[in-house]
Every structure is written in structure tokens, then in C-alpha cells.
Amino acid sequence: MTGGLVPALDRLCPMHLQMDEHGIIRHAGPSLCKLRPGAGLVGQPFLDVIGLRRAAAPVDLPSLLARAGEPLHLRFRAPPRTDFKGVLVTGLPGMAALVNLSFGIGIREAVQDYDLTVADFAATDLAVEMLYLIEANAAAMAASRNLKTRLQGAMIAAEERAFTDTLTGLRNRRAMDRVLDRMIGDGRHFALMHVDLDYFKAVNDTHGHAAGDHVLQEVARAMVAVTRAEDTVARVGGDEFVILFDRLDDRTRLDDVARRLIGRLEQPILWQGRKLQISASAGTALSRAYAVPDAERLLADADTALYAAKRAGRAQHMFFDPAMARMGQGAEPLPDASRA
């Protein structure tokens, strides 16, 4: 081939190669040489370097040349075994055959494997546009995944806030209702303990709401300390709390938890150098006591047991017994003075 045409071919077809009549590569375009910088391509038999991927039988040089003009599916024989699409033409002056190659849909992997740039492709090669589209799609997908992750995180955070008591960090009434419904729906045994603070009103009246908030936060820490990770501790009112004990309905263990909690809450709580004194009463209902547990009934019965404990002198824990309701020890509110 005339020397002046070689630079033009290298510019127009940077991934072409030229073979002589023996199938020896006599010239390779600059981009193709970049794929095998160490081994080199020139001087090697074409079929030793590149093979046909979809050949039904072994291919020799005559059978390869006979496929001139047909689409060829080729692959490097040595790793990385890059795939190519190609076309072979014959009858050109100064060479037996010219093979022009492209990466096809494997362009992204090829660019990564060989650190190629736009300069390694012909200016008119659609592979450049394909690469841009692939990169743009990858960037869009990454942005979409990032946005989805952020939205999911925001939703989780919003849901967490919706189910959390902002003052104490405990679950709120809404969260407690959901957990209670799930426990009932799953049919597993559990205990519901209603805890109400004694003498809390006196703290608020004497020292102010800031002191009361401090007391509630200390109470929350005490409740978390005496319960298990699988239990649900919720603040359901001003100084009212509910503890759901998952798969725990043993009276002895529950009574021990209640007494340890009451004991902790009877210890003075320091606030701005002052000792604040409260206590707590608790009532518990057991799910296994009902043929078909009902959330409202469980809450009402635990409340009945709670007020029975208050009437018994406060700082007490009692389990619900149907006799409590028959004896008029229901959950009607106590006068403010006695609830203080």
C-alpha cells in the first residue's frame, strides 16, 4: 500500500490491521496497537492473535479470506479476551486483506480494560456517542439510586420521628398501638404493663415544667435499663407509660421487673442541686388470660390493675384480676391531690 494512504487509514480506522498473503499482520492501527502494547501485533499471524467466536469448524486463512465482506465476530485469543465485531476486505493494493474492528456493545468494558479515550476512536465512530450514552445512563442511574436512597432515608427518619416521643426518646402512643396490634395479630404471648408516676404533679407544681421534663427523661432511662431490647417502652401520656413485654408472661419475672423499676424511681432525682422525689405504680395484664386478646380490653384491664395498685398505697404492682372490676376498683381517675 502506498505510504501516503497509511496515515489516512490510521486516522479514519484506528482499529484496523493489514495482512499479507501469508496471513501475517504487517500493520495495525494506533488504537489496536494500544490494546497489546507489550506483545505487539505486527509480524504475528492474524489467526494466532485473533480467532472467530462463532466458527462451526477450525478456520484457516483461505476460509477466512473467503468470508470477505461478511460481519465477523472475533475475539483476542490471549487475556483480556476482548470481543470485536469486524469486517474483512480484499483486493486492496499492497496487501492481501484489511480487517477493520470495533468493540460493539462491549465498548464500556474495553474502555475500562485499556484506558481508552475519545482520541482512540475515529471522529465519525458511533462508538463515541454510544460511550457518551452509556456514561450518561450510568450517571443518571447513580443519581437515581442516590436520590432513592436519600428519599428512603428521609422516609425512615420521618417515620421514626412519627413514632418517637420527642421528650424522652421512647416510643409514643401511635408506635405502641402498632406494636400491640402486631403482637395480637401474630398470636404470641406477651404482657402489657401500665405505669403511672406518683407525686409527679407535685414536682411540676413546686419546681416547674423544666423539672418535670427532667424527671420524665430520668424515668425513661430507668425503664429502658430494666427492660430487654425486644420489649417496647412507650410514653402514652403526660406521666403515663406502657411497657409491652414480647413473649414474656411469667408473673414472677414481670413482678421482679416492676419492683426493680419502682425501686429505682423511688430514688431521689437530682435537678439543679435539688432532690426531686417521685414513685410509680404499675398494673399488668397478660395476653394468655384472654381467649381472643383485644387491644382496648388489655389496656383497660392493665389500667384497672394500675389504679388498684394506687388505691393499695402506691409504689405497688398488681396483675389484673376480674375481681378488681367487680369490686369497683376500676380505672376512674383519682382526685388530683391523691394523684400528685
C-alpha positions as CSV (number, residue, x, y, z in Angstrom):
1,M,0.0,0.0,0.0
2,T,1.3,3.5,-0.8
3,G,2.9,5.1,2.2
4,G,0.6,8.2,2.0
5,L,-2.5,6.1,2.4
6,V,-1.4,4.5,5.7
7,P,-1.7,7.7,7.9
8,A,-5.1,8.3,6.4
9,L,-6.3,4.8,7.3
10,D,-4.8,5.1,10.8
11,R,-6.8,8.3,11.3
12,L,-10.1,7.0,9.7
13,C,-9.8,3.4,11.0
14,P,-7.6,3.5,14.1
15,M,-8.6,-0.1,14.9
16,H,-7.7,-1.7,11.5
17,L,-4.9,-4.1,10.6
18,Q,-3.4,-5.2,7.3
19,M,-2.3,-8.8,6.4
20,D,0.0,-10.1,3.7
21,E,-0.8,-13.2,1.6
22,H,0.5,-15.5,4.4
23,G,-1.9,-14.0,7.0
24,I,0.9,-12.1,8.8
25,I,0.0,-8.8,10.3
26,R,2.1,-6.1,8.6
27,H,0.4,-3.0,10.0
28,A,-2.0,-2.2,12.8
29,G,-3.8,1.0,13.6
30,P,-2.7,3.0,16.6
31,S,-5.8,2.2,18.8
32,L,-5.4,-1.5,18.1
33,C,-1.7,-1.4,19.0
34,K,-2.7,0.2,22.3
35,L,-4.6,-3.0,23.2
36,R,-1.4,-5.1,23.0
37,P,1.4,-2.7,23.8
38,G,3.8,-5.4,25.2
39,A,3.3,-8.3,22.9
40,G,3.0,-6.3,19.7
41,L,0.8,-7.2,16.7
42,V,3.0,-6.6,13.7
43,G,4.8,-9.7,12.5
44,Q,2.3,-12.2,14.1
45,P,-0.1,-14.5,12.2
46,F,-3.5,-12.9,12.4
47,L,-5.2,-16.2,13.4
48,D,-2.7,-16.7,16.2
49,V,-3.8,-13.4,17.7
50,I,-7.5,-13.2,16.9
51,G,-10.0,-16.0,16.5
52,L,-13.5,-16.3,15.2
53,R,-16.1,-16.6,18.0
54,R,-18.9,-18.3,16.0
55,A,-17.0,-20.6,13.7
56,A,-18.5,-24.1,13.3
57,A,-15.1,-25.6,12.4
58,P,-11.5,-24.5,12.6
59,V,-10.7,-21.5,10.4
60,D,-7.6,-21.3,8.2
61,L,-6.5,-18.3,6.2
62,P,-8.3,-19.3,2.9
63,S,-11.6,-19.8,4.7
64,L,-11.2,-16.5,6.5
65,L,-10.4,-14.7,3.2
66,A,-13.5,-16.4,1.7
67,R,-15.7,-14.5,4.2
68,A,-14.6,-11.1,2.9
69,G,-17.5,-8.6,3.3
70,E,-19.3,-10.6,5.9
71,P,-19.8,-9.5,9.5
72,L,-17.2,-11.2,11.7
73,H,-17.4,-12.0,15.4
74,L,-13.9,-12.0,16.7
75,R,-12.0,-12.3,20.0
76,F,-8.4,-11.9,21.2
77,R,-7.0,-15.4,22.0
78,A,-5.0,-14.2,25.0
79,P,-6.4,-12.4,28.0
80,P,-8.0,-10.0,28.3
81,R,-10.1,-11.8,25.7
82,T,-11.8,-8.8,24.3
83,D,-14.7,-9.4,21.8
84,F,-14.8,-7.5,18.5
85,K,-17.1,-7.0,15.6
86,G,-15.2,-6.8,12.3
87,V,-15.3,-6.9,8.5
88,L,-12.6,-8.1,6.2
89,V,-12.0,-6.7,2.7
90,T,-9.6,-8.0,0.0
91,G,-8.3,-6.7,-3.3
92,L,-6.7,-3.6,-1.9
93,P,-3.2,-2.6,-3.4
94,G,-0.2,-3.6,-1.3
95,M,-2.0,-6.1,1.0
96,A,-3.9,-9.4,0.9
97,A,-6.6,-8.2,3.3
98,L,-7.6,-5.4,5.6
99,V,-9.7,-6.1,8.7
100,N,-11.5,-3.2,10.5
101,L,-12.6,-3.8,14.1
102,S,-14.9,-2.3,16.6
103,F,-16.0,-3.1,20.2
104,G,-19.7,-3.1,19.6
105,I,-21.7,-3.2,22.9
106,G,-18.6,-4.2,24.8
107,I,-17.1,-0.7,24.4
108,R,-17.6,0.2,28.1
109,E,-15.6,-2.8,29.3
110,A,-12.9,-2.2,26.7
111,V,-12.5,1.5,27.7
112,Q,-12.0,0.3,31.3
113,D,-9.7,-2.5,30.4
114,Y,-7.4,-0.5,28.1
115,D,-7.8,3.1,29.5
116,L,-9.0,4.4,26.1
117,T,-10.1,7.9,25.5
118,V,-12.1,9.7,22.8
119,A,-8.9,10.3,20.9
120,D,-8.5,6.5,20.3
121,F,-11.6,6.4,18.1
122,A,-12.4,7.8,14.7
123,A,-14.2,11.1,14.9
124,T,-17.1,9.6,13.0
125,D,-17.3,6.4,15.0
126,L,-20.7,5.9,16.6
127,A,-18.9,4.1,19.5
128,V,-18.0,7.6,20.9
129,E,-21.7,8.5,21.0
130,M,-22.5,5.1,22.5
131,L,-19.9,5.6,25.2
132,Y,-21.4,9.0,26.0
133,L,-24.8,7.4,26.2
134,I,-23.5,4.6,28.4
135,E,-21.8,7.1,30.7
136,A,-24.8,9.4,30.8
137,N,-27.1,6.4,31.6
138,A,-24.7,5.3,34.3
139,A,-24.6,8.8,35.8
140,A,-28.4,9.0,35.7
141,M,-28.8,5.6,37.3
142,A,-26.3,6.5,40.0
143,A,-28.1,9.8,40.6
144,S,-31.4,7.9,40.7
145,R,-30.1,5.4,43.2
146,N,-28.7,8.2,45.3
147,L,-32.0,10.0,45.3
148,K,-33.9,6.8,46.1
149,T,-31.5,6.2,49.0
150,R,-31.9,9.7,50.3
151,L,-35.7,9.5,49.9
152,Q,-35.8,6.2,51.7
153,G,-33.6,7.6,54.5
154,A,-35.9,10.6,54.8
155,M,-38.9,8.4,54.9
156,I,-37.4,6.2,57.6
157,A,-36.3,9.3,59.6
158,A,-39.8,10.8,59.2
159,E,-41.4,7.6,60.3
160,E,-39.0,7.3,63.2
161,R,-40.0,10.8,64.3
162,A,-43.7,10.0,63.9
163,F,-43.3,7.0,66.3
164,T,-41.0,8.6,68.9
165,D,-41.8,10.7,71.9
166,T,-39.6,13.8,71.4
167,L,-39.0,14.5,75.1
168,T,-37.9,11.0,76.3
169,G,-36.9,9.3,73.1
170,L,-39.2,6.4,73.9
171,R,-41.9,5.1,71.6
172,N,-45.1,7.1,71.6
173,R,-48.8,6.0,71.7
174,R,-49.0,5.6,68.0
175,A,-46.0,3.2,68.0
176,M,-47.3,1.3,71.0
177,D,-50.6,0.8,69.3
178,R,-48.9,-0.7,66.2
179,V,-46.7,-3.0,68.2
180,L,-49.6,-4.1,70.3
181,D,-51.7,-4.9,67.2
182,R,-48.9,-6.8,65.7
183,M,-48.4,-8.9,68.8
184,I,-52.1,-9.7,68.9
185,G,-52.1,-10.5,65.1
186,D,-49.1,-12.8,65.4
187,G,-50.8,-14.7,68.2
188,R,-47.8,-14.7,70.5
189,H,-48.0,-14.4,74.3
190,F,-47.0,-11.1,75.9
191,A,-47.6,-8.8,78.9
192,L,-48.8,-5.2,78.9
193,M,-47.7,-3.2,81.9
194,H,-49.2,0.3,82.5
195,V,-47.0,2.5,84.7
196,D,-48.1,5.8,86.2
197,L,-45.9,8.1,88.2
198,D,-46.8,9.0,91.8
199,Y,-46.3,12.5,93.1
200,F,-45.3,13.9,89.7
201,K,-47.9,16.7,89.8
202,A,-46.2,18.0,93.0
203,V,-42.9,18.2,91.2
204,N,-44.4,20.2,88.3
205,D,-46.4,22.5,90.7
206,T,-43.4,23.1,93.0
207,H,-40.4,23.2,90.7
208,G,-41.9,23.9,87.2
209,H,-42.2,22.1,84.0
210,A,-38.5,22.1,83.3
211,A,-38.0,20.0,86.4
212,G,-40.9,17.8,85.3
213,D,-39.3,17.2,81.9
214,H,-36.1,16.2,83.6
215,V,-37.9,13.7,85.8
216,L,-39.6,12.2,82.7
217,Q,-36.3,11.8,81.0
218,E,-34.8,10.1,84.0
219,V,-37.8,7.8,84.2
220,A,-37.4,6.8,80.6
221,R,-33.8,5.9,81.2
222,A,-34.8,3.8,84.2
223,M,-37.4,1.9,82.2
224,V,-35.0,1.2,79.3
225,A,-32.5,-0.1,81.9
226,V,-34.8,-2.6,83.5
227,T,-36.3,-4.0,80.2
228,R,-35.0,-6.0,77.4
229,A,-34.1,-4.9,73.9
230,E,-37.1,-6.8,72.4
231,D,-39.6,-5.0,74.8
232,T,-41.4,-1.8,73.8
233,V,-41.3,1.1,76.2
234,A,-43.7,3.9,75.3
235,R,-44.8,7.2,76.8
236,V,-48.5,7.3,76.2
237,G,-49.5,10.4,78.3
238,G,-48.0,13.1,80.4
239,D,-46.7,10.8,83.1
240,E,-48.1,7.5,81.9
241,F,-46.1,4.8,80.3
242,V,-46.8,1.3,78.8
243,I,-44.3,-1.5,78.5
244,L,-45.0,-4.4,76.2
245,F,-43.0,-7.5,77.1
246,D,-42.6,-9.6,74.0
247,R,-43.1,-13.4,74.7
248,L,-42.8,-12.8,78.4
249,D,-45.8,-13.6,80.6
250,D,-44.2,-15.2,83.6
251,R,-45.7,-13.5,86.7
252,T,-42.6,-13.8,88.8
253,R,-40.3,-12.3,86.3
254,L,-42.7,-9.5,85.5
255,D,-43.2,-8.7,89.1
256,D,-39.5,-8.6,89.6
257,V,-39.1,-6.1,86.7
258,A,-41.9,-3.9,88.2
259,R,-40.4,-3.9,91.7
260,R,-36.9,-3.1,90.4
261,L,-38.4,-0.2,88.3
262,I,-40.4,1.2,91.3
263,G,-37.3,0.9,93.5
264,R,-35.2,2.9,91.0
265,L,-37.9,5.6,90.7
266,E,-38.1,6.0,94.4
267,Q,-34.5,7.1,94.5
268,P,-34.2,11.0,94.6
269,I,-33.7,12.6,91.2
270,L,-31.2,15.5,91.2
271,W,-32.1,18.7,89.4
272,Q,-30.2,21.9,89.8
273,G,-29.0,20.9,93.1
274,R,-32.4,19.8,94.4
275,K,-33.7,16.3,95.1
276,L,-37.0,15.5,93.4
277,Q,-39.0,12.7,94.9
278,I,-41.4,10.6,92.9
279,S,-42.5,6.9,92.8
280,A,-44.6,4.8,90.5
281,S,-47.5,2.4,90.4
282,A,-48.0,-0.4,87.8
283,G,-50.7,-2.7,86.6
284,T,-50.2,-5.6,84.2
285,A,-52.5,-7.6,82.0
286,L,-51.4,-11.0,80.4
287,S,-52.4,-11.9,76.9
288,R,-52.9,-15.5,77.7
289,A,-55.7,-14.6,80.1
290,Y,-57.9,-13.9,77.1
291,A,-59.4,-16.4,74.6
292,V,-59.1,-13.7,72.0
293,P,-56.9,-10.8,73.1
294,D,-58.2,-7.3,72.3
295,A,-56.0,-4.2,72.5
296,E,-58.6,-1.9,74.1
297,R,-59.5,-4.6,76.6
298,L,-55.9,-5.3,77.6
299,L,-55.2,-1.6,78.0
300,A,-58.3,-1.1,80.1
301,D,-57.6,-4.1,82.3
302,A,-54.0,-3.0,82.9
303,D,-55.3,0.4,83.8
304,T,-57.7,-1.2,86.3
305,A,-54.8,-3.1,87.9
306,L,-52.8,0.1,88.0
307,Y,-55.4,2.0,89.9
308,A,-55.9,-0.9,92.2
309,A,-52.2,-0.6,93.0
310,K,-52.6,3.1,93.6
311,R,-55.5,2.6,96.0
312,A,-53.4,0.0,97.8
313,G,-51.0,2.7,98.8
314,R,-48.9,3.5,95.6
315,A,-45.4,2.2,94.8
316,Q,-47.2,-1.1,94.1
317,H,-47.5,-3.5,91.2
318,M,-50.6,-5.6,90.6
319,F,-51.8,-8.1,88.0
320,F,-55.2,-7.7,86.6
321,D,-57.9,-9.8,88.2
322,P,-61.5,-9.7,87.1
323,A,-62.5,-9.4,90.8
324,M,-61.0,-5.9,90.7
325,A,-63.7,-4.6,88.3
326,R,-66.4,-6.4,90.3
327,M,-65.1,-4.7,93.5
328,G,-65.3,-1.3,91.9
329,Q,-61.5,-0.8,91.6
330,G,-61.6,0.4,88.0
331,A,-59.6,3.0,86.3
332,E,-61.7,6.0,87.2
333,P,-59.4,9.0,87.8
334,L,-58.2,9.7,91.3
335,P,-58.6,13.2,92.7
336,D,-55.7,15.5,91.8
337,A,-54.5,15.7,95.3
338,S,-54.2,11.9,95.6
339,R,-52.6,11.6,92.1
340,A,-49.9,14.1,92.9
